[in-house]
Structures are given as C-alpha cells and as structure tokens.
Amino acid sequence: VDNNVLFEFGVSDSKPLLFSFGVLFNCMLDSAEKLERLSSTLKGKVVTDADILRTFSKDMSPVKGDALAVVRPSSAEDVLATVQWAVEHLVPLVGRGGGSSLEGESVPMNGAVVIDFSSMDRILELDEENLSVMVEPGVVNRALNRFLFDKGLFFPPNPGSWEMSTIGGNAATNAAGPRSFKYGSMRNWVNGVEVVLGTAEKTWFGTRTRKSSSGLDMVRLLVGSEGTLGLFTKLLVRLAPIPAKRVGVIVPLEDVDTATKAVVKLTHTPSLNISALEFVDKECLDALNKVQSASLPESGAALMVEVETEPEEADQKLSSFLSVLSDFKLAGEPLYEDNVDAMWDLRGRITLSLEKLYGQRYREDVAVPITAFPELVRGVKQIFMDKQVNVVVFGHAGDGNLHLEFSYDQLEKDKLNSLLAELFALTVGLNGTITGEHGIGLLKLPYLGLEHSGASLGAMRRIKKALDPYNILNPGKAY
Ligand SMILES: Cc1cc2nc3c(=O)[nH]c(=O)nc-3n(C[C@H](O)[C@H](O)[C@H](O)COP(=O)(O)OP(=O)(O)OC[C@H]3O[C@@H](n4cnc5c(N)ncnc54)[C@H](O)[C@@H]3O)c2cc1C
C-alpha cells in the first residue's frame, strides 16, 4: 500500500487526518482480527480454508500468490461492504471471475483478499428490441451465449476461454476472440457498468443509447483496467443478431510464411464477409490431433476462417474465398465445418493441448498492424531460432494478433528475459503493441516502458490515484 496516500490526505484536510488515524489503528490489527470484522459484516461469505486459498492464489499464468481470504459476494452491497472494509484496514483486493487470465492479473499478491464473483452470475434484464442485456459480472461468456441462442442473438467477443471466463473478467481484460476480427473486442460491446470504485463509492457509468457525447468515457477507461480502478457489479452489454448462416473453413497451407501472407490478402477483401480469421502452425495442428483426437490436416500451417453469409449465397461466397486464395499453394483440400462453434471450441483448446503434451508453457500475445504480420512472424521465428528455443505460433491473425508459446522451465532467467525483450522490441518497432488481448498483469509490467512514454504512464498512474486513492484494487498490476 502506498503510504504517501495517508500523508497526502493528512496534510490537506483535517477530516481525512482523523480518518487516517482510524486507518492506522485498524492497520495495527493482525490479519485474523481484520478478517473477523469482515466476517461479522458478510456472514458466511468469507472463506479461509487452506485448499480454497491455494486454488485462488493462482490463475492460468506461472505466477503464484498468497490469498489471505476469499470473499464470495452475492450482491453489489456485499462488494461495497468489502471495499469499505479494505479501505478502513488498508487490505488489497483482487477481483476474480473464471481465473483464466494468463499474465497474473487475478493472482492475489502480498496477502490480498480475493473477491470471487462466481456467485454473482445472474442474467438480469434482456432487452431484445434494443439488443442489450444487463448481467452480473460472474456470468460465464458461453452460458450467456447459450441463453441468447434461442432468441436469435449472441454476444460477439468469444475468447478461447469462453467456457470458463466471465463477462466481468472479459471486460476487465478487454478480451477478444476469433470473431473480434469482424466484431471487435470487449470495449466495443460494453455500454455501461455499475462499479464500486477504490473510493468505496458505488456508481453507474455509461448509457443505454447507441451513442453519447456526455462526459468522459469512463466505461472505456474501466474496460481493460484489470480491476485496478473499480470492481464491476453489473454490466450492460450490447448484442448482435445471429447471422443467417455461418460457415467454417479450414485451409491447409504449406508453411507459416504462406499462411501469414494469405491472411493479409484476405483482410483486404471485405466483400468475403469474413468474421474470424485465425492461423495455426503445424505443432498446433499436431497437438489438437493427438490430444483432442481431431482430424485436422497435417500441413505446415492452416487458416481457420468463419464466413457469414445468406444461405443462398453460401456457395458463391466460398468459391470467391477460394479464388482470393488462388495465389497461394494449398497443401490439401479445404475442410468445411457447419458447426462453427465446434471449430472454435477446438481452436480454444490449443493452449491446453500444448500444455498436456509439453507441461506448463510461457504464453505470449503481441499484435501489429496487419501488413506487418508476416514480418512479425518471420522475426519471431528468427529470434527463437537464434536462441535455440522451439516456439509454436498461432493467433487471431486477421487482427494482426500473434500468440506464441514455448517451454521455459529449462531456460535460464537471463535468456528468458532477453527473449522477451527482443520479442517486444520487434513488435513495438513494427508499430505494434506488447499485448493484443491478454493484458499486462504482472508478467508484462517490466516491458511497458517499451510501448508507452513516461508521460503516458504517469497519466495512467494519476488516474489510478484518483479512482483508488488507497491503492487497494489489484495493486502493482497493469501499469
Ligand atoms: C485456454 C485459454 C484461452 C484464452 N483465449 C483468450 C482469447 O482468445 N482472447 C482473450 O482475450 N483472452 C484469452 N485468454 C485469457 C483469459 O481467458 C481472458 O483474459 C479472460 O477475459 C479472463 O476472464 P476471467 O473471468 O477468467 O477473469 P479472471 O482471470 O478471473 O480475471 C482477469 C482480470 O479481471 C479482473 N476482474 C475479474 N472480475 C472482475 C470484476 N467483476 N470487476 C473488476 N475486475 C474484475 C481480475 O482482477 C483480473 O485483473 C485465454 C485463456 C486461456 C486459459
């Protein structure tokens, strides 16, 4: 906790000075006494069982933390009470949805208390005519889409983790997925949020209208802030009508270089109405065939593509799609998949399949403007070849978003750090970003300065101080 905050409040105003003495007194209580006070407010909702704390002390990254307790709120009032308690006792809090983050975002450090939103999972209010739904943060992405299916609607951002990740966690990381090629990431789909700020105030930001020029756009600021500015207690998200027909195509190509060039060409042909454009290398295909018993081509690389079309135009759309690809040598017949969600489920299992084969892996996620994508992939392969480390590449290629994975347990720390520094320098040199969608969390913090100037980071940290003056919300993460 940033002790300067106490000092600043003490010198500026006499009321906060008294408050600060109260906080100082509370800080001297031991952890058990602090938790007892929380438990007396939130009866039956504060968990300290050692096995549960162990589970909630990690996410899907290699980072390990140490939760002091897990709180299971069932309402916004419970969340507000928890934040009030945390402010009074200067205890850090970490919000948690599905715990699927990959950069340590949801890992509690230094004895933080985890707020597990999984019990706040109600779909509150569907507005079919205005294409929106109000949900609690713990609603799982896939469950929301199952609920919407009968109504002919869907919620477009579909991260590979959609079976386990939540709308609150998706919003906090500005998650994206294969269909973000057409539909964009969470920032395009969250219209409003009820939030508890680090000031222990519950408020609402946003609008039910399609557009608004009223005030600062706090929703877009909070989305992607990794739970460092406020905790979502409700989200109003936009919906889209399910397209008349979706067709999945898997196109085998000779090698990764051909695949990335084909991606660029496809992104320049909007008439194809492609909604998702992914690429995978040979090792991904092999891993899915072995671990998931899939029947994917054994080519050097492949594209996984979703095309939206009217049913009667499907044949013509697919033949236009193949004719755009005629400059590139295919390594076999394209496979067509009518059950497109099954194709995305398979695609979403790449990471877990690689982990099953090779153990826990280091996972990276960088993005560049689309025309630089082939150069990025070539550069990445070169960096890893020079260091004699085997790397697997895949990703949301249509967005210029590359995922790469490698085994790191045999790597010396210096070698790992220099690999990462070279990777991010290459990406930023191509006008890219060090994370397309996974976020910064803890693992990417050391590299933020490569992408953002000191003045930009200073502005972000001053915003943090305004919305979370006691530095209790996921401290030490994101920026
Ligand atoms: C197999 C696999 C595939 C993946 N594929 C993708 C992908 O395609 N695209 C992508 O973008 N990501 C992907 N990810 C990363 C991850 O799933 C996403 O970041 C996801 O959005 C996290 O959601 P979650 O509910 O699991 O959040 P958590 O991991 O629980 O939390 C993530 C962050 O959100 C904060 N948070 C959680 N709930 C709240 C709340 N109510 N209010 C405020 N902050 C909150 C946490 O404090 C933390 O900072 C993948 C991960 C895995 C394991």
The ligand as a Gaussian input file, in Angstrom:
#p B3LYP/6-31G(d) Opt

LIG

0 1
 C       -7.279000     -21.599000     -22.861000
 C       -7.304000     -20.103000     -22.804000
 C       -7.650000     -19.391000     -23.941000
 C       -7.705000     -17.987000     -23.895000
 N       -8.077000     -17.328000     -25.012000
 C       -8.214000     -15.986000     -24.969000
 C       -8.666000     -15.282000     -26.119000
 O       -8.950000     -15.861000     -27.179000
 N       -8.820000     -13.943000     -26.014000
 C       -8.539000     -13.257000     -24.849000
 O       -8.710000     -12.035000     -24.807000
 N       -8.092000     -13.910000     -23.746000
 C       -7.934000     -15.244000     -23.777000
 N       -7.499000     -15.913000     -22.661000
 C       -7.180000     -15.134000     -21.440000
 C       -8.365000     -15.023000     -20.424000
 O       -9.261000     -16.058000     -20.584000
 C       -9.090000     -13.711000     -20.565000
 O       -8.244000     -12.696000     -20.103000
 C      -10.435000     -13.619000     -19.823000
 O      -11.071000     -12.411000     -20.219000
 C      -10.329000     -13.612000     -18.314000
 O      -11.636000     -13.761000     -17.782000
 P      -11.843000     -14.416000     -16.328000
 O      -13.284000     -14.363000     -15.991000
 O      -11.200000     -15.740000     -16.263000
 O      -11.075000     -13.354000     -15.443000
 P      -10.011000     -13.576000     -14.281000
 O       -8.831000     -14.316000     -14.774000
 O      -10.681000     -14.104000     -13.079000
 O       -9.603000     -12.046000     -14.026000
 C       -8.987000     -11.311000     -15.027000
 C       -8.872000      -9.845000     -14.572000
 O      -10.176000      -9.309000     -14.402000
 C      -10.327000      -8.781000     -13.096000
 N      -11.732000      -8.981000     -12.718000
 C      -12.420000     -10.143000     -12.668000
 N      -13.699000      -9.887000     -12.318000
 C      -13.809000      -8.549000     -12.153000
 C      -14.877000      -7.670000     -11.785000
 N      -16.106000      -8.106000     -11.509000
 N      -14.616000      -6.335000     -11.715000
 C      -13.391000      -5.846000     -11.991000
 N      -12.339000      -6.633000     -12.318000
 C      -12.557000      -7.969000     -12.399000
 C       -9.337000      -9.547000     -12.260000
 O       -8.986000      -8.836000     -11.079000
 C       -8.174000      -9.673000     -13.224000
 O       -7.437000      -8.484000     -13.241000
 C       -7.397000     -17.292000     -22.681000
 C       -7.037000     -18.033000     -21.557000
 C       -6.988000     -19.410000     -21.594000
 C       -6.617000     -20.159000     -20.352000

